[in-house]
């Protein structure tokens, strides 16, 4: 193999992927390995590999010959197995003494080390701790593992390396269990965090020492001085953006700023990644080359006898780029990017600078040897795909240059001589990277930022050659003097920069949300990219591949349009209510918008919108607010901002929360039809009947809730909102409240228990929308027993996640998020147990 690092990296990467699959499909993985071995034995017998000494011929993209690769299959297979077992080793469940073993106990005294700088927000600090000891009944026990501690209203400011002791109740990390939402549990698990804690009283933390590395202590103190200097000199978006881009501090970024950068396709600018480090390298490299060019001619000639100005400039960039990576917080994503940059600089120093694919492969190998779980990290995926598409774009341009100039045998950089061709190459690379990363962005964020094709061509150079260098220079001076120099110029450029980003974000239809393409279609896209690249020219095959690529991005939402069933999804929104109803004619109703106890958290952004976008829903026909409490209205303002809402149903009450005031203001400003006279209102939507059967005027706020009954043929659903005893007594006088399905009133609170009401409804299915480990201890055991007595099957969003009901003439089909989740298989369960559990996982994979 003339370029062995590429197949070695591919073999190792495939091993890691199979290692991750092995946790859920061990028999399938072992069968695939055995099948590969059998095929290789057969091929070896009838078509033995060419001798390794055979001259290379018919070189492929990676540079190894047909015969050469076959000779190394046994070695690559060993690399594959190493990747598989290495992943298994590092992805094992927490150790026996992990701090997560103490979850759900009463408050525990914990001792540990702050292993990275705390994240400071307006109302709280977030600290990551490596635990060392726990104190239980005056006994000390050794502990391991990491936990995430949220500190509210505490005057004590912690720093990296502090050994602290505190008392708190541990909780398990919990995502919102809905299709399409961010998996927070998995994200923390990849960081080795399996437990959460929070404290809110002063003097609950005792600092008992510091064991931090002195170099990093000084480094993080330097970051703090930069932050203080910036916040003293700049305010608002300029301060938040500069801190994010210079020292990786994103705590000041508001939702508005993040949304603006996301809509313009430039959100990567806000995190210190390969693009930042690359731009710093280019900036310093160009300045160094310019300075070297000013040297006396004799000195320059003597230097070139030993090396080249390019190598000198490349070597000089190493120190400042490492300094920048460290001063930015040395976050995992930044260190990955630093490794890639250093590998490429090394390639330049050994005259391999034009072998970008080799550098990419070596970088990926080093990163994945350090942290195999990086394969699941979006920043790793985006960085690798970006560089890959840069390499492919450059290679394609070289191929075109050879065709245009056949007299040039070795097209080193002839095609970049003119400024126009350099500009063209830059634009071509920008477009290639935007297109290459678009499926990953769609997969994770359910968004296509097509504006980024143009925005990045302007925004990235602006940031790289103006914002970052000037901000970094001012920051370094502030460390030495305590004064943020050039603050006026920084603020002017940052405001101009942000205005430019907003300009792109405000282009009509800049923000297009789509359903996630899914892992199958995502894989298909990149396979087609590879086949398209192999074509090297535009012909009927290339056109066919391009068509399939586009189809792979929209296939899933297109297929979903053929599903005309009546569906109801009770979403997991914490301690709140929210249900999405899909009528047979594709009209959409959403009843309540969930909520969370902190008004600084937007449940609409975190749970409702991602679920709706993942189903290809961009418009809501009927938005129903049963009553204006925060746990019902919390997510509606975000939906009003991001989606087309045709009409709103609500009672005549007005809420006092910030969320309700935003809800009310957006309805008025957008001129949305508002219906408040709902008493006994009835409407037909295709074959489904919707009736308002409860909205009392003289009662408590909960008893004034809108109650809906929705009927589809022989089946009906009763949405009982938060009604309590008096409203339930009033409903007993209604003609018929009997229903097959009920959304249990008021999260199953004891104050809403009315056994006569339960018997009158006599449901087959009872759904409790309730928060995981909520402080009210909802639902009450009495409420659960009441529904069990009438034979109802009980589903809870805190235990089952989202509950999806599909109702048609054949009956009611029920699926839950928990049922659909693949289960990790314990290999100690016996062969039959492993086989049955794997069969269940395969069944879930096909059906869900």
Secondary structure as GFF3:
##gff-version 3
##sequence-region A 1 848
A	DSSP	alpha_helix	4	22	.	.	.	ID=ss1
A	DSSP	alpha_helix	26	46	.	.	.	ID=ss2
A	DSSP	alpha_helix	66	71	.	.	.	ID=ss3
A	DSSP	alpha_helix	73	90	.	.	.	ID=ss4
A	DSSP	three_ten_helix	99	102	.	.	.	ID=ss5
A	DSSP	beta_strand	108	114	.	.	.	ID=ss6
A	DSSP	beta_strand	119	120	.	.	.	ID=ss7
A	DSSP	beta_strand	124	136	.	.	.	ID=ss8
A	DSSP	beta_strand	139	142	.	.	.	ID=ss9
A	DSSP	beta_strand	146	152	.	.	.	ID=ss10
A	DSSP	beta_strand	162	168	.	.	.	ID=ss11
A	DSSP	alpha_helix	184	190	.	.	.	ID=ss12
A	DSSP	beta_strand	193	199	.	.	.	ID=ss13
A	DSSP	beta_strand	205	210	.	.	.	ID=ss14
A	DSSP	alpha_helix	214	233	.	.	.	ID=ss15
A	DSSP	alpha_helix	236	246	.	.	.	ID=ss16
A	DSSP	alpha_helix	255	263	.	.	.	ID=ss17
A	DSSP	three_ten_helix	267	270	.	.	.	ID=ss18
A	DSSP	alpha_helix	274	293	.	.	.	ID=ss19
A	DSSP	alpha_helix	297	304	.	.	.	ID=ss20
A	DSSP	alpha_helix	309	327	.	.	.	ID=ss21
A	DSSP	alpha_helix	332	349	.	.	.	ID=ss22
A	DSSP	alpha_helix	356	370	.	.	.	ID=ss23
A	DSSP	three_ten_helix	372	376	.	.	.	ID=ss24
A	DSSP	alpha_helix	378	404	.	.	.	ID=ss25
A	DSSP	three_ten_helix	414	416	.	.	.	ID=ss26
A	DSSP	alpha_helix	419	445	.	.	.	ID=ss27
A	DSSP	beta_strand	447	448	.	.	.	ID=ss28
A	DSSP	alpha_helix	452	462	.	.	.	ID=ss29
A	DSSP	pi_helix	463	467	.	.	.	ID=ss30
A	DSSP	alpha_helix	468	481	.	.	.	ID=ss31
A	DSSP	alpha_helix	487	505	.	.	.	ID=ss32
A	DSSP	beta_strand	512	513	.	.	.	ID=ss33
A	DSSP	alpha_helix	518	535	.	.	.	ID=ss34
A	DSSP	alpha_helix	540	560	.	.	.	ID=ss35
A	DSSP	beta_strand	566	570	.	.	.	ID=ss36
A	DSSP	beta_strand	579	582	.	.	.	ID=ss37
A	DSSP	beta_strand	588	591	.	.	.	ID=ss38
A	DSSP	alpha_helix	603	603	.	.	.	ID=ss39
A	DSSP	pi_helix	604	608	.	.	.	ID=ss40
A	DSSP	alpha_helix	609	614	.	.	.	ID=ss41
A	DSSP	beta_strand	619	625	.	.	.	ID=ss42
A	DSSP	alpha_helix	630	633	.	.	.	ID=ss43
A	DSSP	alpha_helix	636	642	.	.	.	ID=ss44
A	DSSP	beta_strand	644	650	.	.	.	ID=ss45
A	DSSP	alpha_helix	658	670	.	.	.	ID=ss46
A	DSSP	beta_strand	673	675	.	.	.	ID=ss47
A	DSSP	beta_strand	682	685	.	.	.	ID=ss48
A	DSSP	beta_strand	688	694	.	.	.	ID=ss49
A	DSSP	beta_strand	707	712	.	.	.	ID=ss50
A	DSSP	beta_strand	715	719	.	.	.	ID=ss51
A	DSSP	alpha_helix	725	731	.	.	.	ID=ss52
A	DSSP	beta_strand	741	743	.	.	.	ID=ss53
A	DSSP	three_ten_helix	745	748	.	.	.	ID=ss54
A	DSSP	three_ten_helix	750	752	.	.	.	ID=ss55
A	DSSP	alpha_helix	755	761	.	.	.	ID=ss56
A	DSSP	beta_strand	765	768	.	.	.	ID=ss57
A	DSSP	alpha_helix	781	789	.	.	.	ID=ss58
A	DSSP	beta_strand	793	796	.	.	.	ID=ss59
A	DSSP	alpha_helix	797	800	.	.	.	ID=ss60
A	DSSP	beta_strand	803	808	.	.	.	ID=ss61
A	DSSP	beta_strand	811	816	.	.	.	ID=ss62
A	DSSP	alpha_helix	817	820	.	.	.	ID=ss63
A	DSSP	three_ten_helix	827	829	.	.	.	ID=ss64
A	DSSP	alpha_helix	831	847	.	.	.	ID=ss65
###
